[in-house]
Amino acid sequence: MRARICVAASLSLLAVTGIMRPAMAQTATGAPDKASFTLFSPTPDDLLRGFCTDRPPKANLPCTVDAGHWQYETDMVNWTYAHGGGVATNTVLFSNPTVKLGISNRVDLELNMVPVETVTTRSALGTRRQRGVGDLFMRVKANLAGAEGGDFQAAVIPYVKLPTAKAGIGDGAVEGGAIMPISFALPLDFTLLFDPEIDILRDAAKPGRHANVQTLANLSHALPAGVTAYVELWGQIDQDPGTTKQASLDLAVSWIAWPDKPNSQLDIGANIGLTSATPALQCYVGISQRF
């Protein structure tokens, strides 16, 4: 029942939205030179680029937070259901904040940690529930092209994960990787985004490290009055212990809920697993704000 409700809510929003301004595509026409602005010499409010976030779908965008400004992007609630081998797992995140700080016109610093994560596992042996904080992710996003928007944008996002979560919620390992989002503006207010990523992860059953490769194709459509709809196909290949393939179809909508506050965004979405190794369903509701 919960699965049908959250998928139906996402599909309904995709079908009825026709009211907002683009969240992904931006214009670089007549963009001013903002290279002199820094963390300690903030970008004036009247020169801020359009509000841009790395949510609601899995995609990361090439845009960065303007120098001297900060924003948060978070799930309010995020529920994931997975099953396999006679085991069913429900994971609930009670918020999932990412805080971003603009260091320069093209670079921002990003921190992410789940303050309360609950993992409930049910099997023939009974039910086990664990609760605690998640791991800490530290990222730097550097824009390489299209800092002020335009038809082509690119960035690189190196990251490191510190093991702040207890066993059963995290794997207790320092891990890291890099993401390189690339986006293209298409006609009729569509944007196409590719998001290749490589992660260096600890082996689960033996000492050592292995590569985890993932990528996605995200198509977004800007609608009137600040609504943007997203359709995304995501895939991942993990080399530990053998080759595990995951894939999902992701549907989401974001919108500027208060027209007089263009720096505040709400979103809702659902990710539907396409392989047996992928969580069957993930649903979330989120919010983002810039200051």
C-alpha positions as CSV (number, residue, x, y, z in Angstrom):
1,M,0.0,0.0,0.0
2,R,2.8,2.5,0.9
3,A,4.6,1.7,-2.4
4,R,1.4,2.4,-4.4
5,I,0.8,5.6,-2.6
6,C,4.2,7.1,-3.1
7,V,4.5,6.1,-6.7
8,A,1.0,7.4,-7.4
9,A,1.8,10.7,-5.8
10,S,5.0,11.2,-7.9
11,L,3.2,10.3,-11.1
12,S,0.3,12.6,-10.3
13,L,2.6,15.5,-9.8
14,L,4.4,14.7,-13.0
15,A,1.1,14.8,-14.8
16,V,-0.5,17.9,-13.4
17,T,2.4,20.4,-13.0
18,G,2.3,23.3,-15.4
19,I,3.2,26.2,-13.3
20,M,6.8,27.2,-12.5
21,R,10.1,28.4,-13.6
22,P,13.1,26.1,-14.6
23,A,15.2,24.7,-11.8
24,M,17.9,23.1,-14.0
25,A,18.3,25.1,-17.2
26,Q,19.8,28.6,-16.7
27,T,20.8,31.3,-19.1
28,A,24.3,32.8,-19.5
29,T,23.2,35.7,-21.8
30,G,24.9,38.9,-20.6
31,A,26.3,37.2,-17.5
32,P,28.4,39.7,-15.4
33,D,32.0,38.9,-14.4
34,K,31.7,37.6,-10.9
35,A,35.3,36.2,-10.5
36,S,36.2,38.7,-7.8
37,F,33.6,37.5,-5.3
38,T,34.7,35.2,-2.5
39,L,33.6,33.7,0.8
40,F,34.6,37.0,2.5
41,S,33.3,39.2,-0.4
42,P,29.9,37.7,-1.1
43,T,28.1,37.9,-4.4
44,P,25.4,40.7,-4.2
45,D,21.8,39.4,-4.1
46,D,21.0,41.1,-7.4
47,L,23.7,39.1,-9.1
48,L,22.8,35.6,-7.8
49,R,22.3,32.9,-10.4
50,G,19.1,31.0,-10.6
51,F,18.3,28.8,-7.6
52,C,19.8,25.3,-8.4
53,T,20.0,22.2,-6.3
54,D,21.3,18.6,-6.5
55,R,17.8,17.2,-5.8
56,P,15.2,15.8,-6.0
57,P,16.5,12.9,-8.2
58,K,19.9,11.1,-7.8
59,A,21.5,13.5,-10.2
60,N,24.1,16.0,-9.2
61,L,24.1,19.2,-11.2
62,P,27.1,21.3,-12.5
63,C,25.9,24.5,-10.7
64,T,27.6,25.8,-7.6
65,V,26.4,28.1,-4.8
66,D,27.4,31.7,-5.3
67,A,30.4,33.0,-3.3
68,G,29.6,33.9,0.3
69,H,26.2,32.3,0.3
70,W,25.0,29.0,1.6
71,Q,22.1,26.6,1.2
72,Y,20.7,23.4,2.6
73,E,19.1,20.6,0.7
74,T,17.4,17.8,2.6
75,D,14.9,15.0,2.6
76,M,12.3,15.6,5.2
77,V,11.5,11.9,5.2
78,N,13.1,9.2,2.9
79,W,11.8,5.6,2.9
80,T,13.5,2.7,1.1
81,Y,12.2,-0.9,0.8
82,A,14.5,-3.8,-0.3
83,H,14.0,-7.6,-0.3
84,G,15.9,-10.6,-1.4
85,G,17.0,-14.0,-0.1
86,G,14.1,-14.1,2.4
87,V,15.1,-10.8,4.0
88,A,13.0,-7.6,3.8
89,T,14.7,-4.3,4.8
90,N,13.0,-1.0,5.5
91,T,15.3,2.0,5.8
92,V,13.9,5.4,7.0
93,L,15.9,8.7,7.1
94,F,14.5,11.4,9.3
95,S,16.0,14.3,7.3
96,N,19.1,14.0,5.2
97,P,20.7,17.4,5.1
98,T,23.4,18.6,2.7
99,V,24.8,22.0,3.6
100,K,26.7,23.9,0.9
101,L,28.9,27.0,1.2
102,G,30.0,29.1,-1.7
103,I,33.8,29.5,-1.5
104,S,34.3,31.3,-4.9
105,N,32.2,31.9,-8.0
106,R,32.9,28.4,-9.3
107,V,33.6,26.3,-6.1
108,D,31.5,25.3,-3.1
109,L,32.1,23.1,-0.1
110,E,29.4,20.5,0.8
111,L,28.8,18.4,3.9
112,N,26.1,15.7,4.3
113,M,25.1,13.5,7.3
114,V,21.9,11.8,8.2
115,P,21.1,12.7,11.9
116,V,18.6,9.8,12.4
117,E,18.6,6.6,10.3
118,T,16.5,3.6,11.2
119,V,17.2,0.2,9.5
120,T,14.6,-2.6,10.1
121,T,15.4,-6.1,8.9
122,R,12.8,-8.9,8.9
123,S,13.6,-12.6,8.1
124,A,12.7,-16.1,9.3
125,L,14.9,-15.4,12.3
126,G,12.8,-12.4,13.4
127,T,13.0,-8.7,13.3
128,R,16.1,-6.5,14.0
129,R,16.0,-2.7,14.2
130,Q,19.0,-0.4,14.4
131,R,19.0,3.4,14.8
132,G,21.8,6.0,14.7
133,V,23.5,8.7,12.7
134,G,24.7,8.1,9.2
135,D,28.2,8.5,7.7
136,L,29.7,12.0,7.1
137,F,30.2,12.9,3.4
138,M,32.5,15.8,2.5
139,R,32.5,17.1,-1.1
140,V,34.0,19.9,-3.1
141,K,32.1,20.9,-6.3
142,A,34.2,22.8,-8.9
143,N,32.4,24.2,-12.0
144,L,34.4,23.7,-15.2
145,A,32.0,25.2,-17.7
146,G,28.8,27.2,-17.7
147,A,29.1,28.7,-14.2
148,E,26.3,31.1,-15.0
149,G,24.3,28.6,-17.0
150,G,24.0,28.3,-20.7
151,D,23.7,25.5,-23.2
152,F,26.5,23.4,-21.7
153,Q,27.6,23.0,-18.1
154,A,30.2,20.7,-16.5
155,A,31.7,20.2,-13.0
156,V,33.8,17.8,-11.0
157,I,32.9,16.6,-7.5
158,P,35.5,14.8,-5.5
159,Y,34.3,13.4,-2.2
160,V,35.3,11.4,0.9
161,K,33.1,9.5,3.3
162,L,34.1,9.3,7.0
163,P,32.7,6.4,9.0
164,T,30.6,8.1,11.6
165,A,27.7,5.5,11.5
166,K,27.7,2.4,13.6
167,A,27.9,-1.2,12.3
168,G,24.7,-2.2,10.6
169,I,24.1,1.4,9.3
170,G,27.5,2.0,7.8
171,D,30.5,-0.2,6.9
172,G,33.0,1.5,9.2
173,A,35.4,2.4,6.3
174,V,36.8,5.6,4.9
175,E,35.8,5.7,1.2
176,G,35.7,8.2,-1.6
177,G,35.3,8.9,-5.3
178,A,34.5,11.5,-7.9
179,I,31.5,12.6,-9.9
180,M,31.5,14.6,-13.1
181,P,28.0,16.0,-14.0
182,I,27.6,17.3,-17.6
183,S,24.4,18.9,-18.8
184,F,23.0,20.1,-22.1
185,A,20.2,22.6,-22.7
186,L,17.7,21.2,-25.2
187,P,14.8,23.0,-27.0
188,L,11.4,23.5,-25.4
189,D,12.9,24.0,-21.9
190,F,14.3,20.5,-21.6
191,T,17.7,19.7,-20.0
192,L,19.7,16.5,-20.5
193,L,22.2,15.5,-17.8
194,F,24.8,12.7,-17.6
195,D,26.4,12.0,-14.2
196,P,29.3,9.4,-14.4
197,E,30.8,8.5,-11.0
198,I,33.5,6.2,-9.7
199,D,33.7,5.1,-6.1
200,I,36.6,3.4,-4.3
201,L,35.0,1.2,-1.7
202,R,36.2,-1.3,0.9
203,D,35.7,-5.0,0.2
204,A,32.9,-6.5,2.3
205,A,34.4,-9.9,3.1
206,K,38.2,-9.4,2.8
207,P,40.9,-6.8,3.1
208,G,41.2,-4.5,0.1
209,R,39.3,-2.1,-2.1
210,H,37.3,-2.3,-5.3
211,A,35.8,0.0,-7.8
212,N,32.0,0.8,-7.9
213,V,30.9,2.6,-11.1
214,Q,27.6,4.3,-11.6
215,T,26.0,6.7,-14.0
216,L,22.6,8.1,-15.0
217,A,20.8,10.0,-17.7
218,N,18.4,12.6,-16.4
219,L,15.8,14.4,-18.5
220,S,14.1,17.4,-16.9
221,H,11.5,19.8,-18.2
222,A,10.9,23.3,-17.0
223,L,7.2,24.2,-16.7
224,P,5.6,27.5,-15.9
225,A,5.6,29.1,-12.4
226,G,8.7,27.3,-11.1
227,V,7.8,23.6,-11.5
228,T,10.4,21.2,-12.9
229,A,9.6,17.5,-13.7
230,Y,12.4,14.9,-13.9
231,V,12.7,11.4,-15.4
232,E,15.9,9.5,-14.7
233,L,17.5,6.2,-15.6
234,W,20.2,5.2,-13.1
235,G,22.6,2.3,-13.2
236,Q,25.5,0.9,-11.0
237,I,28.0,-1.9,-11.3
238,D,29.7,-3.0,-8.1
239,Q,32.8,-5.3,-8.3
240,D,32.4,-6.8,-4.8
241,P,32.4,-9.8,-4.3
242,G,31.5,-10.5,-7.9
243,T,29.7,-8.2,-10.3
244,T,26.4,-6.8,-8.9
245,K,24.3,-4.7,-11.2
246,Q,21.6,-2.3,-10.0
247,A,19.3,0.0,-12.0
248,S,16.3,2.2,-11.2
249,L,13.7,4.4,-12.9
250,D,13.5,7.7,-11.0
251,L,10.5,10.1,-11.1
252,A,10.4,13.5,-9.4
253,V,8.9,17.0,-9.3
254,S,10.3,20.1,-7.7
255,W,8.5,23.4,-7.3
256,I,8.9,26.9,-5.8
257,A,6.1,26.7,-3.2
258,W,6.1,30.4,-2.3
259,P,6.4,32.7,-5.4
260,D,7.6,35.6,-3.2
261,K,10.5,33.3,-1.9
262,P,12.3,32.1,-5.1
263,N,15.1,30.7,-2.9
264,S,12.9,28.0,-1.3
265,Q,12.0,24.7,-3.1
266,L,9.9,21.7,-2.3
267,D,10.1,18.3,-4.0
268,I,8.7,14.8,-4.1
269,G,9.9,11.7,-5.8
270,A,10.0,7.9,-6.2
271,N,12.8,5.6,-7.4
272,I,11.7,2.2,-8.7
273,G,14.1,-0.7,-8.8
274,L,14.6,-2.5,-12.1
275,T,16.8,-5.4,-11.0
276,S,16.6,-7.9,-8.2
277,A,19.7,-6.4,-6.5
278,T,18.2,-2.9,-6.5
279,P,16.0,-1.7,-3.6
280,A,12.4,-2.2,-4.9
281,L,11.2,1.3,-4.0
282,Q,12.4,4.5,-2.5
283,C,10.1,7.4,-1.8
284,Y,11.0,10.9,-0.4
285,V,9.8,14.4,0.3
286,G,12.3,17.2,0.5
287,I,13.0,20.9,0.9
288,S,15.9,23.2,-0.1
289,Q,16.7,26.9,0.7
290,R,19.4,29.4,-0.1
291,F,20.6,32.2,2.1
